[in-house]
Structure formats: structure tokens, C-alpha cells
Amino acid sequence: MSTHPGHPDVDCEVLADTLGPAAAAPGPAPPPPPVRAARLFAAGDRLATRADTFLERWLPRELNPLAHLGAAVNALLLLATLSGVLMLVWYSASVQSAWSSLAELGPRSAGGLMRSVHRYSSDLLMLFVLAHAGRTFLARKFAGARWLAWVSGLALLGLVWFIGWTGYWLVWDERAQLLALDTVRVVDVLPVFGEPMLRLFATDRTVPSLLFFVVFFLHMVLPLGIAAGLGLHLARLSRPRLLPDWRLTAWLGAAVLVAALLHPAANAPVAQMAAKPATFTMDWWYLWPLAISGRLSGGGIWLATALAVAGLMTVPWWLARRRPRPVYQAAVNVSRCFSCTLCSHDCPFGAITMVPRTDGKPFPSQAQIDPDRCIGCGICAGACDTQGIGLAWFDAQQVMRELEAFVLAEVARGAAPALALVCAQSDGGWELFDVVAWSRRLPGYTVRPIPCAGWIEPKLVERLISKGAAAVLITGCGSSEAFCKEGNTWLPARLSGTRAPAFRPNRADPRKVAHVNFDPLRPHLLMEAAARLRRTEPLAPAARSRTAPWLAGLLLTVVTLAGLLLVSDAPFRNPAPAEAEFIFTFRANGEWLSGAAVAQPDPAQDKRPVHMRTALPAQRTRAPVVVRLEVDGRVEEHLFPPKGLKSDGSSAGELRVPLAPGAHQVAVSVATGPAGVVAPQTWSGTIQAQPRRLTVLSYESDPGFQLEP
């Protein structure tokens, strides 16, 4: 039975003719392709479709992970969030005990398994997010009204990555050490803090515990932003599927658990700020920027990030074509609309709403197109028996007249024609559709491209068969990421009579019509179905390999986990130079420099309230701090101005000197005032330089010099 309310129990063909005039002629030529380089996108989409049809030889579409990438991401997000919350039972969120609280977990203890599940669910989440983004890109689902989904999706991708980045910071091992240093180096470029944050990461003693807690807080709170962003990401879809089939969800959870058992997550060596890590394994799903950031300055990282974000976020504008909306979007012929609401229910993008009537006809409402949502798929035309809505450039009334005239002419010649109405998206779009190739693929059929299988209204099929057509074959695209989304769902339901407008068997022989999705890896299946349809034989059920689905799922799991773990625990070499370094880091207050006193008004002339007549202080600034560094007789001197808008804050900075292995004589002096007025603070001594080790000398006004062990 139909799930739609409001469809009148009348002959819509008769009603359509009484409601209003038909369109005189179709609109202009088909619109240009939605994107530039359409052939490249079509080639990529065909590869993805082949992957779909290959997997679906063994697995039903409900269990094909490539067909449910977005929903699978949500399932993995829930798993990662739940396991992360449970990890709080064992994890200690402090810079002093974070590493040990994780290192003490047995690899296959409850805590160890929970940690591994948290890590690998996050890794698989990133894999599926990237696959979803790539599949959406190849399917050209970023142009026109889909820009919001693309931009919000990229923002969610960045948020997921940043949450993972902060998560690895919380382990506080060598990986965390490098990402913390790179992060702080980037943040120091911004005029946010009064002094360089990087100097606080020169020694283990000075690493700020408060910043570590801030990172922990962000890691726990930011997943809430994903929920808000997901609402925006799905805002323009009528029926978004938030979670996949329960069997696919169970498969994903089991795969993560298997990875956790086979290869438990482990800490790298504990972070030591005085050491330069050489090589270790790291999770490239989230930590890949370490391969780049170590070779760039803080400003260079900001520039590269800004260019990458700007390029990706603006894809819907520089890669998509500018097309006037009336050229490709649906239009409503109000005079032929009788308020059945079918088009508003069937639209995949919520682009059709029912609004109060404007023409005085005795119906409560009429359809209205939201131009910010319509992508021009034409599915609404298949839902309208009166042809009151559809595409101006592919008008259903005009196409019906042309096809009927063709059928009648062929019948008059004594040859009942067979028609193949093929979704143009099977070839990557209308402009790329190859009629000659499809005619060779379907011998004996007259091939006509259509915008989408969902564009077909059952009345068209009924009339073609009633006029004498021997067969009507409707071919849908085989992609699980169909450009028009739900066309291959609504058409079979209409033909089977479970969705209105339904095919009426009393008007045409149902054995002469069939809907078949095209499998590019097995085109002979379509040819066989077409031949059986012409002979009015029942179509064979969808062919699927005799291999048990569980075996196919097992092989897919093995391949997926192998790729996941290979990237999740791959070798990494620290790009930082291996030479030893001497670091002097300091924070000191320069002496006050007196300024001119602020002129005070005459008390007798001061009209301000009594409580506002306080004396204003003199303008004062601090002197810059001069640091003199001598290493093995080589002297360098640096001046550090005071911080603050009024130059009344502390001076802070850091000096780095590369050293050859061995002993070195070092002398440092810190002058906080003019020479001869304030005696400089000095330190001298011998240090022993070792490869990949840092020797850190710090200075604060209160404790003075301190050589870090």
C-alpha cells in the first residue's frame, strides 16, 4: 500500500488535462555539467561503482561498507566516544602520571583492551571519514545546493582530526612530545600569550600542568561539537540514515575488537624534553602533520594550513560550474497541481514544500521549490501523475508525447519497439552519455537517456505499453553513492505498487516492464535481463556468488584491518637535526624607566565626582633585557624588549646554539637595566654535549640560574 496521504482516487490522466494547460515545448538544451573536468570525475566514480558491484557479488547492499560510509562513521564515532569515556576509569589526566597510568595497563587487560578499542575505532573512523569524503568528491556531490554538506563535512573532518591530535597529546610519550612542541611553536606565532609558550617546554620541570588539563578538557568536550556539526551536515537531506544496518554495526565493532586483541596499543617511550626522539612508530591517521611541521616554521605551517583549508573549502565555487538555477532546477506548473503532496515526500533533499494556494483552485496547497536545496534530479517528476512539477529542459509531457509518437510509428510499420530508458548518471552525467555504446550493449532496444530512474512516472510506462511497446527496460546506475540519491529506491516501489503513484497492472502488462541496476563489471547480466524482458519471461533474481557472505566478510575484514594497522603503527623518523643543543631560556623584569608625570587638573576647576579625583600615576615602562651568551669564545648579544601594550611587562625569550659532541665552555649574563646602573646576573660553567640531547639553562628573577639535569 502507498505510504503517501492525499492522493485522490481519480484518473490522474483525465484530471491533468482539466487542471491546466500543458507546457508548449521543452525548455532549452540540457544544462552544462555541474562540475569542471566532468570526464575525470566520471572515471573516478565508475571505479567506485565497480568496487560497489564487486563487493555486492557476495554481500547484500545493506552489508556493503562502501554503501554506508557516512552511517558507519557515526557508528564508529559512538564506539570511540563510549570507549573513551570508559577509559577514565584507568587514565590519570596529569602530565606527571598520564604516561604511567597507561603503561601499567596489561595489553589484554580490561583497561588495555578498552584503550586499544578506543584507538582503533578512532583510526577506523578516520579511514571511513576519508573514504566518505573521497566518494562524495568523485560523485560530484559538492556543487550547487550541496555546498553546505561539503563545507560542513570538511569542518567535521578537521574537528575529528583535532580531537585525535589532542588524544595523542594526553599519552605524554615521545609522540606527544613532538606534537606538543610543534603545536606550541605554531601557537606562538599568534599574538595571544604575553611570552613565548615554547620556552615552557624546554624542560620536564616547566611543562605547564594547566595546559595539559586544557588539552584534556578539549578532548572530552569537542565531540559535542561533532553532534552539532552533524546536524548541519545532514540538514538538506530528507531521510538521512544515522546508523547502518545492525549487522554492519556489529561487524565494525567486532573488527575493532579483533584489532585490539591482535595488536594492542602501546606507549612510546616517556616524553623527555631534554632528548630528541630519533625513530618510533606512530599513528599516521592523525599524526601525519609531524612529517611536515618539523620542516616548516610556525608561520610556514599557518600559511600551508590556510592555503589547504581555503582550497578545499572553496571547491564548490572554483571546481563547480556557475549555472543559473532556472536552467537545471525543477519548476512547478501550479495550474496542474492538486495538492497530493507526493513530490514533497519523495524529494531526497527536502526542496519541495506545500504552501497555501495562490490560484484560487479548490485545493488546500500547492508545491513550491526551495532553490537553495534543489539539485535538479527530477525525482519529483516521477511522483507527479499530473505532470505539474518537473524539469523544464526535460519536460515530462513533451517527452511522453515524443515517445508515444515513436511507439505508434513503429507499430504502424509492424514492429513493436523495445525501449530502454537509461539513467544518464551511469555514464557520469547527461553530457557524457554514450547512446551508441548503450545501443550495442542493449541490442534490439531503442535507448533514451533520462536524468534519473526516479524521473519515470508509472503512467509513462503504462501508456507506452498500451500504445504497443514490446518492452520498457529502465536501467538505473549501480552506484551506492548515486548522484540523485533515491531514484533507484522509489522507482521499484512505484512499479511494485507499494508507493504512489503506483503502476496499474490493469492498464499495462507488468511483464513488459523491468527495472535493472547496471553492473559495469558484469554487463552481460543487463543484456540477459533485457533479452528475457523482450520474451516476456520473468527476470532472474540478482546473481550473487555462492561463496558464503560470512567468508566474504571475513576476507574484507582481514584486508581492512591489515591496511588499518599498517598505517596506524608505521615507522617515523624525526626530521629534527640529531646534533646536540644548548638552550638558554629566561624570564626577567627589566628595571622601571620613569616617564613624564600626567598633568593633573586644578582641584578648584575639577568638576568630576569626588570618587573620580584620584591621582593618576606617572607613565612608566620597563627597560629591555640584554642577554649576552658566550660559547667557546663565540659571543652573541640579544636585546629582548618588555611585553605588554605599554611595555611594562616582563621580558622573555629563548636562545638555541647547536653544539658538537664534547665539552664546551659557556658563559651567560642577563642585564635588566642600563650598564653601570644595575649589575648583570651571570653564570658560567662547562657543559658536556651529547648527540640528540639538550642542555638547558634557565633563568627566572626569583630563583636565578638553574642548569637542568
Sequence and secondary structure as in RCSB ss.txt:
>XXXX:A:sequence
MSTHPGHPDVDCEVLADTLGPAAAAPGPAPPPPPVRAARLFAAGDRLATRADTFLERWLPRELNPLAHLGAAVNA
LLLLATLSGVLMLVWYSASVQSAWSSLAELGPRSAGGLMRSVHRYSSDLLMLFVLAHAGRTFLARKFAGARWLAW
VSGLALLGLVWFIGWTGYWLVWDERAQLLALDTVRVVDVLPVFGEPMLRLFATDRTVPSLLFFVVFFLHMVLPLG
IAAGLGLHLARLSRPRLLPDWRLTAWLGAAVLVAALLHPAANAPVAQMAAKPATFTMDWWYLWPLAISGRLSGGG
IWLATALAVAGLMTVPWWLARRRPRPVYQAAVNVSRCFSCTLCSHDCPFGAITMVPRTDGKPFPSQAQIDPDRCI
GCGICAGACDTQGIGLAWFDAQQVMRELEAFVLAEVARGAAPALALVCAQSDGGWELFDVVAWSRRLPGYTVRPI
PCAGWIEPKLVERLISKGAAAVLITGCGSSEAFCKEGNTWLPARLSGTRAPAFRPNRADPRKVAHVNFDPLRPHL
LMEAAARLRRTEPLAPAARSRTAPWLAGLLLTVVTLAGLLLVSDAPFRNPAPAEAEFIFTFRANGEWLSGAAVAQ
PDPAQDKRPVHMRTALPAQRTRAPVVVRLEVDGRVEEHLFPPKGLKSDGSSAGELRVPLAPGAHQVAVSVATGPA
GVVAPQTWSGTIQAQPRRLTVLSYESDPGFQLEP
>XXXX:A:secstr
    S   SS HHHHHHHH    SS  SS    SBSSHHHHHHHHHHHHHHHHHHTTTS GGG GGG HHHHHHH
HHHHHHHHHHHGGGT   STTTHHHHHHTS TTSHHHHHHHHHHHHHHHHHHHHHHHHHHHHHTTTTSGGGHHHH
HHHHHHHHHHHHHHHHHHHTT BHHHHHHHHHHHHHHTTSTTSSS SGGGGSSTTTS HHHHHHHHHHHHHTHHH
HHHHHHHHTTT SS   S  HHHHHHHHHHHHHHHHHS     SB  TTB   EEEE HHHHTTHHHHTTS HHH
HHHHHHHHHHHHHTHHHHTB    HHHHSEEE GGG     HHHHH TT  EEEEE SS  SSSEEEEE TTT  
   HHHHT TT  EEETTB HHHHHHHHHHHHHHHHHTT   EEEEEEGGGGTSGGG  HHHHHHHSTT EEEEE
S GGG  HHHHHHHHHTT SEEEEEE   TT TTSSHHHHHHHHHHTSSSS   TTTS GGGEEEEE  TT HHH
HHHHHHHHHTT         SS HHHHHHHHHHHHHHHHHHHHTEEEE  S  SEEEEEEEEE   EEE      
  TTT  S GGG       EEE  EEEEEEETTEEEEEEE   STTS S EEEEEEEEE SEEEEEEEEEE S T
TTS  EEEEEEEEE TTBEEEEEEETTTEEEE  
